[in-house]
C-alpha cells in the first residue's frame, strides 16, 4: 500500500492510540516491528495503542515519527486531538527576537507560552490583523505591515 501525505495526517478526534494503530496498519508492521524500527520498547507501543498513555518523551516521539514516516508534530496533534496546523504554529518573543533570525529553540517547544529569558508572552499571530505568523524572515507582517518586534512604550522610555 502506498502511504500518501494526506493519509498520514491525524483525523479530527482520532486520538494518539487510533492514529498510531492506523499508520502501523498502513505500513503493515506488527507492534514488535514498529518498536524495533522506532528504537523503543514494545511495552511503550502497547501502552500507546491501548490508550494508556498519550504523553510521549522525546525519544519515543522521535523514534515513532521516524518509523512511521511522519513529522513529530503529527503525534503531538493526535495526542491533543487537534489539527497539525495548531501544533506547528511559529512562536517568538516580541522582545528578545532579532528580526531575520530563526526563533530560539525554547520558544518552539509545544508547551512554551512565555519567553524563559524575559517572561514576555510568546506570539504566533500578528497583533494588528491576527493573521498567523508563517515566517520570521522579515520583521513586518506581510498582511498589514505591522512590525513584529515589540517597541518600548512611552511609559517604559520615561523610566530609563
Beta strands, then each sheet from edge to edge (+ up, - down):
strand 1: 92-93
strand 2: 122-123
sheet 1: 1+ 2-
end
